[in-house]
Amino acid sequence: MSLPNILTYGRCVAVPLVAACLFWSDILEGGLWLRWIAVALYVVAAVTDFFDGYLARAWSQQSAIGRMLDPIADKLLVSASLLMLASDGTIRGWSLWAALVILCREILVSGLREFLAELRVSVPVTRLAKWKTTAQLVAVGVLLAGPAADLVVPGITLFGIGLLWIAALLTLYTGWDYFRAGARHLIGDEA
């Protein structure tokens, strides 16, 4: 029950709350104001992604549950948001491919990490992978505001879609990087 782990738990709790705001806004026609609440919850959750790891290292409170839950919380937050944004039409057409690349990479890398963990092989998180996560978090945050933000500053959704494509390209590259790093263990296991 250290503060870093509590922040990670909070990020997990934020996932259904963000999804509920988008569902209420779109499906239940609750209004665009709910998107601003979704953005606020999402931003708080995204900020905890930085602080949980930073505090865990600074205070020497790293734990097995924290190492396990931190990437899961990130993936849940981004994946659930992308699915809801596709559901309400904020992400549509060709941009669905960017979201699909992000979702597929997250699943593939998680599977690869799990396989390599059984072999006691660690694949460290690269600096570029951290930039990828930041790009994803920012892109999704902008898209969560989407239609509500377009009423304030036209073109915000289009800007968010552009960021989503940048995140997808970084996602492809880092996914390939992880796969290449793990491939020798996959091939070695078959021999």
C-alpha positions in Angstrom: 0.0 0.0 0.0 2.8 2.4 -0.9 1.9 5.8 -2.5 3.4 4.7 -5.9 1.1 1.6 -5.9 -1.9 3.6 -4.8 -1.3 5.9 -7.8 -1.2 2.9 -10.1 -4.4 1.5 -8.5 -6.0 5.0 -9.0 -5.1 4.8 -12.7 -6.8 1.4 -13.0 -9.9 2.9 -11.3 -9.9 5.9 -13.7 -10.3 3.5 -16.7 -14.0 2.7 -16.2 -14.8 6.3 -15.1 -13.3 7.7 -18.4 -15.2 5.1 -20.4 -18.4 5.9 -18.5 -18.1 9.6 -19.2 -17.7 8.9 -23.0 -20.6 6.4 -22.9 -22.9 8.8 -21.1 -21.9 11.6 -23.4 -22.5 9.7 -26.6 -24.8 6.8 -26.1 -26.9 8.3 -23.4 -26.7 11.7 -25.0 -25.6 13.4 -21.8 -23.8 16.3 -23.5 -20.3 17.3 -24.5 -19.5 18.6 -21.0 -18.9 15.0 -20.0 -16.0 14.9 -22.4 -14.3 17.5 -20.3 -14.8 15.4 -17.2 -13.3 12.4 -19.1 -10.3 14.5 -20.1 -9.8 15.7 -16.5 -9.9 12.1 -15.2 -7.6 11.0 -18.0 -5.1 13.7 -17.4 -4.9 13.0 -13.7 -4.5 9.3 -14.5 -1.8 10.0 -17.1 0.1 12.2 -14.7 0.2 9.4 -12.1 2.0 7.3 -14.8 5.0 9.6 -14.3 4.8 10.0 -10.6 4.3 6.3 -9.6 7.5 5.2 -11.2 9.4 8.3 -10.2 8.4 8.0 -6.5 8.9 4.3 -6.4 12.5 4.7 -7.5 13.1 7.9 -5.4 11.8 6.3 -2.3 13.0 2.8 -3.0 9.5 1.4 -3.0 9.6 -0.6 -6.1 7.5 -3.7 -5.8 6.6 -6.7 -7.9 2.9 -5.7 -8.0 3.9 -2.2 -9.1 6.1 -3.5 -11.9 3.3 -5.7 -13.0 0.4 -3.3 -12.7 2.1 -0.1 -14.1 2.2 -1.2 -17.7 -1.2 -2.9 -17.4 -2.7 0.3 -16.1 -1.2 2.3 -19.1 -2.5 -0.2 -21.6 -6.0 -0.3 -20.0 -6.3 3.4 -20.0 -5.2 3.9 -23.6 -7.0 0.8 -25.0 -10.3 1.5 -23.3 -10.2 5.2 -24.4 -9.3 4.2 -28.0 -12.2 1.7 -28.1 -14.7 4.3 -26.8 -13.3 7.0 -29.2 -13.9 4.5 -32.1 -17.3 3.7 -30.8 -18.4 7.4 -30.7 -16.9 8.1 -34.1 -14.1 10.4 -33.0 -11.7 7.9 -34.5 -13.1 6.6 -37.8 -12.1 5.8 -41.3 -8.4 5.4 -42.0 -7.6 6.5 -38.5 -9.0 3.3 -37.1 -5.8 1.7 -38.5 -3.7 3.9 -36.3 -5.7 2.8 -33.3 -5.6 -0.8 -34.4 -1.8 -0.7 -34.7 -1.5 0.7 -31.2 -3.9 -1.9 -29.7 -2.2 -4.9 -31.5 1.3 -3.8 -30.6 0.3 -3.5 -26.9 -1.1 -7.0 -27.0 1.9 -8.5 -28.9 4.5 -6.8 -26.7 2.6 -7.9 -23.5 2.6 -11.5 -24.8 6.3 -11.3 -25.7 7.2 -9.9 -22.3 5.2 -12.6 -20.6 7.0 -15.3 -22.6 10.4 -13.8 -22.0 9.7 -13.4 -18.3 9.2 -17.2 -18.1 12.7 -17.5 -19.5 13.9 -14.9 -17.0 14.8 -12.6 -19.8 14.2 -8.9 -19.1 13.4 -6.5 -21.9 14.1 -3.0 -20.6 11.9 -0.1 -21.5 13.7 2.1 -24.0 13.7 5.9 -24.0 11.8 5.7 -27.4 9.2 3.5 -25.8 8.7 6.1 -23.1 8.2 8.7 -25.9 5.8 6.4 -27.6 3.7 6.1 -24.4 3.8 9.9 -24.0 2.7 10.4 -27.6 -0.2 7.9 -27.1 -1.3 9.5 -23.9 -1.2 13.0 -25.4 -3.0 11.9 -28.6 -5.7 10.1 -26.7 -6.1 13.1 -24.3 -6.6 15.5 -27.2 -9.1 13.1 -28.8 -11.1 12.7 -25.6 -11.7 16.5 -25.7 -12.3 16.2 -29.4 -15.8 17.5 -30.3 -16.1 19.5 -27.1 -12.7 21.2 -27.8 -13.6 21.8 -31.4 -16.3 24.2 -30.2 -13.6 26.2 -28.5 -10.8 25.9 -31.0 -11.8 24.3 -34.4 -9.5 21.6 -35.6 -8.6 20.0 -32.2 -9.9 16.6 -33.3 -7.9 16.8 -36.5 -4.8 17.7 -34.5 -5.5 14.7 -32.2 -5.8 12.4 -35.2 -2.4 13.6 -36.4 -0.9 12.9 -33.0 -2.5 9.5 -33.1 -0.8 8.7 -36.4 2.6 9.8 -34.9 2.0 7.6 -31.9 1.1 4.7 -34.2 4.4 5.1 -36.1 6.4 5.2 -32.9 4.3 2.2 -31.8 5.3 0.2 -34.9 9.0 1.1 -34.5 9.2 0.2 -30.8 7.1 -2.9 -31.3 9.6 -4.1 -34.0 12.4 -3.2 -31.6 11.0 -5.3 -28.8 10.2 -8.2 -31.2 13.8 -8.1 -32.6 15.2 -8.1 -29.1 13.1 -11.1 -28.1 13.4 -12.9 -31.4 16.7 -14.6 -30.6 15.1 -16.1 -27.5 12.1 -17.2 -29.5 14.3 -18.8 -32.2 16.6 -20.3 -29.6 13.6 -21.9 -27.9 12.6 -23.7 -31.1 16.1 -25.1 -31.8 
